């Protein structure tokens, strides 16, 4: 694969790319450029080759023709499939991702040449090496890890959380070009909101496969669309891309109609006058014009396979589920959720919010009857049936059985035509019905599971991240299907567009209980962005008495004085430490000390490193102190 594309403003250039797999062409002379600093979302139907393009960019496979050129010297960042799982702490794992920093720190321990020592410490200062732990901690915190968890071994965490560690490590390394493949799939809403903000402010370039509409509307500056084996670039987020696509489609169809009108006129002229000598020349010119008319390339909607969720035949009397002072957990005296008083009625459409690990899946298991309460009672309607969709249910599909085999188990007395018709209602036609489940794509497995869980027209659907394996068009089809479903619905999802489209109530799992969230998803998103800020100020007292006002002002100053003093004191310490560094830099500036007294030079360098670390700590304390002061002012 070609490397070394020299245009400084272009980070990645894909030129006339052609690639075939097992005789099937995925790309045919596809061309696209990604400029430095661009945040490019990458969309297209499942199976069209998005992940394959990433493999081509990484160099795992080579194109059949054309080239992929990464800017000379640019560092590529990807999340490895082999997630960290050893005894190293999360913090150590993330810090190790900056290989240059680790190598320099190791070399600093053994280097003896004065010039090399000076270069090492200069470079460490340039890459902000001494604040590395604070930066790594901020990334891990944003992705949902507490300060205590950051010091635990990777082996203590499940696969989904380890994927977050791998993502944190890659973000910490700050590569010039990020390649992210569905990064929000293993995040909750809170993590997705944090990643969205991080990507927007990321100084490098990002190329992101995603089908999360809200993420693509907020985090990226451009959209790349893979269709008809070529790449098309659009400015703006996903909604802007869709608008541009519709306009392109309208114009292309108008041009095609205009061309067809012209073709008919030319053919009519030729047919009418080709036998007349007086018109032969004109007829011949129109024949040539017909030969030159090339078909207009039109953007034709490719029909999306359906998802058909049958509604329950008869509504049940409310409530269908009721929690009565319920405590849930897995070990005695270690409750996960307490004081649960929720109820679900036959037509409820509820979205579940909350960070991963807070108990969303525990709550869902209790609704399903998989987990019985430690205290209290859960009452379920005797005639209620439930359809449950979750990742582990997809993984539980028999990989050796075809889609048709799975349906046979549910329809033992049905005809073959009836079984195949059932699969077709979920987009699994004749070409997929006999494919083993283990060979189906993630989206096809999801469709099969939707078919199985909805077979008996359940009264309640409990869906845990139902859209993870679906492309954008399939997600739209799922939204249509859910909006047409007339039973009760409970959805756990990080896809805010899906939640906004299908639910009308929000429950928040947080702090060991479940409560109603009084607000919209946008309110919740803003809450995550500003969670450390006060939501509102207490209105001022209407008292107008000047003496009273002066007393209140004095009391306020007295209340805030310790916080203000702490912030000012830390600021002063930072200034003093910076002055010391300036003096050290002045002493070491001419380089003579490294030759005349290397030992002294090393001692001074160590002092400078300690001051750098001290400033990093002081700055963190100062930021917290300022935040405490600002928060107190607004209370």
Secondary structure by P-SEA (a helix, b strand, c coil): cccccccccccccccbbbbbccccccccccccccccccbbbbbccccccaaaaaaaaacccccccccccccccbbbbbbccccccccccaaaaaaacaaaaaaaaaaaaccccaaaaaaaaaaaaaacccaaaaaaaaaaaaacccccccccccccccaaaaaaaaaaaaaaacccbbbbccccccccaaaaaaaaaaaaaccbbbbbbccccccccccccbbbbbcccccccccccaaaaaaaaaaaaaaaaaaaaaaaaaaaaaaaaaacccccccaaaaaaaaaaaaaaccccccccccccbbbbbbccccccccccbbbcbbbbbcccccccccccccccccbbbbbbbccccccaaaaaaaaacccccccbbbbccccbbbbbbcaaaaaaccccccaaaaaaaacccccaaaaaaaaaaacccccccccccccccaaaaaaaaaaaaacccccbbbbccccccccaaaaaaaaaaaaacccbbbbbcccaaaaaacccbbbbbcccbbbbbcccaaaaaaaaaccccccccccccccccaaaaaaaaaaaaaaaaaaaaaaaaaaaaaaaaaaaaaaaaaaacccccccccaaaaaaaaaaaaaaaaaaaaaaaaaaaaaaaaaaaaac
